[in-house]
């Protein structure tokens, strides 16, 4: 049994069917990526899993527990934390305050301090800017903060939505090195990314989404050499 099982979900925005029977699996300890063009349904898949836009039909199970119609805040309690598209940092709050908000459901002060130190180890730049207002930082630094805030929730499953969007290339490389390290340390990751080169490099398996359906799935190394994927998503 996979750690995360998404089975034939159909998710709607009003009368518009955004997901048309998506089925994916993520095993414990894996980094799995969803790639595809704009409007393919990548972010909606994450929103469905995190309870922000629940599916109308289908099943989502975390470690065998059905969560399809579980409230978003309860899904966080179960161990799914998301770094959202667009980062969504609290602009007028400091870096430290943003990180502490990520631990708002926790009461283990020693563990929170330990995880705060871990985030600062993963992202030394955040330590340097600990008392700086989030809104005064660059896009790349805010992305680091968004990932760090999600980690403060002690996720069993970390959802990352477009971590390279709008970020200088040199910082994208740094962020992806850190994503690989987070996964290496044992955190299960489901990654949504338009930059297929980075996504396939850091993940073990991948699903290609097209217009709300899974068009292809394979291990990431095989997809990197697939002529169709190269032509459509890798620019080769």
C-alpha positions as CSV (number, residue, x, y, z in Angstrom):
1,X,0.0,0.0,0.0
2,X,1.4,3.4,-1.0
3,X,1.7,6.1,1.6
4,X,-0.4,8.5,-0.4
5,X,-3.0,7.0,-2.8
6,X,-5.0,9.3,-5.1
7,X,-7.6,7.2,-6.9
8,X,-9.7,8.5,-9.8
9,X,-10.4,12.0,-8.4
10,X,-12.6,14.5,-10.2
11,X,-12.3,18.1,-8.9
12,X,-14.4,21.0,-10.1
13,X,-14.2,24.8,-10.0
14,X,-18.0,25.5,-10.2
15,X,-19.1,23.7,-13.3
16,X,-15.6,23.4,-14.8
17,X,-14.0,20.0,-14.3
18,X,-10.3,20.6,-13.6
19,X,-9.3,17.0,-12.7
20,X,-10.8,14.3,-14.9
21,X,-9.9,11.1,-13.0
22,X,-6.4,11.7,-11.7
23,X,-4.8,8.6,-10.0
24,X,-1.3,8.8,-8.5
25,X,0.7,7.2,-5.7
26,X,3.6,8.3,-3.5
27,X,5.5,5.8,-1.4
28,X,7.0,6.7,2.0
29,X,10.3,8.4,1.6
30,X,9.9,9.1,-2.1
31,X,10.1,12.4,-4.0
32,X,7.5,12.3,-6.8
33,X,6.9,15.1,-9.2
34,X,3.9,16.2,-11.4
35,X,5.0,18.0,-14.6
36,X,2.9,19.5,-17.3
37,X,1.9,22.8,-18.9
38,X,-0.2,25.6,-17.4
39,X,-3.8,24.4,-16.8
40,X,-2.8,20.7,-16.8
41,X,-4.2,20.3,-13.3
42,X,-0.9,20.1,-11.3
43,X,-1.8,22.7,-8.6
44,X,-5.4,21.5,-8.4
45,X,-4.1,18.0,-7.6
46,X,-2.2,19.5,-4.6
47,X,-5.2,21.6,-3.6
48,X,-7.4,18.5,-3.6
49,X,-4.9,16.5,-1.5
50,X,-4.6,19.3,1.1
51,X,-8.3,19.8,1.3
52,X,-8.4,23.3,-0.1
53,X,-10.4,22.2,-3.2
54,X,-11.8,18.8,-2.3
55,X,-12.6,16.4,-5.1
56,X,-16.3,15.8,-6.0
57,X,-15.7,12.1,-6.5
58,X,-12.8,9.7,-6.1
59,X,-10.6,8.8,-3.1
60,X,-7.5,10.2,-1.4
61,X,-5.9,8.1,1.3
62,X,-2.9,8.9,3.5
63,X,-1.3,5.9,5.1
64,X,-4.6,4.0,4.6
65,X,-6.8,6.7,6.0
66,X,-9.5,8.2,3.8
67,X,-9.0,12.1,3.7
68,X,-11.0,13.1,0.6
69,X,-13.6,15.1,2.6
70,X,-11.4,16.0,5.6
71,X,-11.2,19.7,6.5
72,X,-7.9,21.4,5.4
73,X,-6.8,22.2,9.0
74,X,-7.3,18.5,10.0
75,X,-5.3,17.4,7.0
76,X,-2.4,19.5,8.4
77,X,-2.8,17.7,11.7
78,X,-2.5,14.4,9.9
79,X,0.9,15.5,8.6
80,X,0.4,17.1,5.1
81,X,1.9,20.5,4.8
82,X,2.1,22.6,1.7
83,X,4.4,25.3,0.4
84,X,1.9,27.1,-1.9
85,X,2.3,28.5,-5.4
86,X,3.2,32.2,-5.0
87,X,4.8,31.6,-1.6
88,X,2.1,33.4,0.4
89,X,4.5,34.7,3.1
90,X,3.1,37.1,5.7
91,X,4.7,40.2,4.3
92,X,4.7,42.4,7.5
93,X,5.9,39.6,9.8
94,X,9.5,38.7,10.3
95,X,11.2,35.6,9.0
96,X,11.1,34.0,12.5
97,X,7.4,34.9,13.0
98,X,6.5,33.3,9.7
99,X,8.4,30.1,10.6
100,X,6.8,30.0,14.1
101,X,3.4,30.2,12.4
102,X,4.2,27.0,10.6
103,X,4.3,25.3,14.0
104,X,1.0,26.8,15.2
105,X,-0.6,23.3,15.8
106,X,2.4,22.1,17.9
107,X,2.9,22.4,21.7
108,X,6.4,20.8,21.9
109,X,8.6,23.8,22.5
110,X,11.8,21.8,22.5
111,X,10.9,20.2,19.2
112,X,9.9,23.5,17.6
113,X,13.3,24.9,18.6
114,X,15.0,21.9,17.1
115,X,13.1,22.3,13.8
116,X,13.8,26.0,13.7
117,X,17.5,25.2,13.9
118,X,17.0,22.6,11.2
119,X,15.4,25.2,8.9
120,X,18.2,27.6,9.5
121,X,20.7,24.9,8.7
122,X,19.0,24.1,5.5
123,X,18.5,27.8,4.5
124,X,21.4,29.8,6.2
125,X,20.1,32.9,4.4
126,X,16.9,32.8,6.6
127,X,19.1,32.8,9.7
128,X,20.8,35.9,8.4
129,X,17.4,37.5,7.9
130,X,15.7,36.2,11.0
131,X,14.3,39.6,12.2
132,X,13.8,41.0,8.7
133,X,10.2,41.5,7.4
134,X,9.4,38.8,4.8
135,X,8.0,41.4,2.4
136,X,11.4,43.1,2.0
137,X,13.1,39.9,0.8
138,X,13.7,38.6,-2.7
139,X,11.4,36.1,-4.4
140,X,14.0,33.3,-3.9
141,X,14.4,34.1,-0.2
142,X,10.6,34.2,0.3
143,X,10.4,30.7,-1.4
144,X,13.0,29.4,1.1
145,X,10.8,30.9,3.8
146,X,7.6,29.2,2.5
147,X,9.4,25.8,2.4
148,X,10.8,26.4,5.8
149,X,7.4,27.3,7.2
150,X,5.9,24.1,5.8
151,X,8.7,22.1,7.4
152,X,7.9,23.6,10.8
153,X,4.7,21.6,10.7
154,X,6.7,18.4,10.9
155,X,5.2,17.0,7.6
156,X,4.9,13.4,6.9
157,X,4.1,14.5,3.3
158,X,5.5,17.8,2.0
159,X,3.6,19.4,-0.9
160,X,5.7,21.8,-3.0
161,X,3.9,23.9,-5.6
162,X,6.1,25.6,-8.2
163,X,9.1,26.4,-6.1
164,X,11.1,27.8,-9.0
165,X,8.4,30.3,-10.2
166,X,9.7,33.8,-10.6
167,X,13.1,33.1,-9.0
168,X,16.6,34.0,-10.2
169,X,18.3,30.9,-11.7
170,X,21.1,30.8,-9.2
171,X,18.6,30.6,-6.3
172,X,16.6,28.0,-8.1
173,X,19.6,25.7,-8.0
174,X,20.1,26.3,-4.3
175,X,16.5,25.6,-3.5
176,X,16.5,22.4,-5.5
177,X,19.7,21.2,-3.8
178,X,17.9,21.8,-0.5
179,X,14.7,20.0,-1.7
180,X,17.0,17.0,-2.5
181,X,18.5,17.2,1.0
182,X,15.1,17.4,2.7
183,X,14.0,14.2,0.9
184,X,17.4,12.6,1.7
185,X,16.7,13.3,5.4
186,X,13.5,11.2,5.1
187,X,10.6,13.6,4.3
188,X,8.2,12.3,1.6
189,X,7.7,15.0,-1.1
190,X,5.1,15.5,-3.8
191,X,6.4,18.3,-6.1
192,X,4.6,20.3,-8.7
193,X,6.9,22.1,-11.2
194,X,6.8,23.6,-14.6
195,X,10.6,23.5,-14.8
196,X,10.8,19.8,-15.8
197,X,14.6,19.7,-15.9
198,X,14.9,20.4,-12.1
199,X,11.8,18.4,-11.2
200,X,13.0,15.2,-12.9
201,X,16.5,15.6,-11.6
202,X,15.4,15.7,-7.9
203,X,12.6,13.2,-8.0
204,X,12.5,9.4,-8.3
205,X,9.2,9.1,-10.2
206,X,7.1,11.4,-12.2
207,X,3.6,11.8,-13.7
208,X,2.9,13.9,-16.8
209,X,-0.4,15.7,-16.6
210,X,-2.4,17.0,-19.6
211,X,-5.8,18.7,-19.3
212,X,-6.7,17.2,-16.0
213,X,-5.5,13.6,-16.8
214,X,-2.4,11.6,-16.3
215,X,-0.9,11.2,-19.8
216,X,2.2,9.3,-18.8
217,X,4.1,8.0,-15.7
218,X,7.5,6.4,-15.2
219,X,10.6,6.7,-13.2
220,X,12.2,10.2,-13.6
221,X,15.4,9.0,-15.4
222,X,13.3,7.3,-18.1
223,X,11.1,10.3,-18.6
224,X,14.2,12.5,-19.0
225,X,15.2,10.4,-22.1
226,X,11.6,10.1,-23.5
227,X,11.5,11.9,-26.8
228,X,7.9,13.2,-26.3
229,X,8.8,14.6,-22.8
230,X,12.1,16.1,-24.2
231,X,10.2,17.8,-27.0
232,X,7.3,19.1,-24.9
233,X,8.9,19.9,-21.5
234,X,12.7,19.8,-21.6
235,X,13.3,22.1,-24.6
236,X,15.4,19.5,-26.5
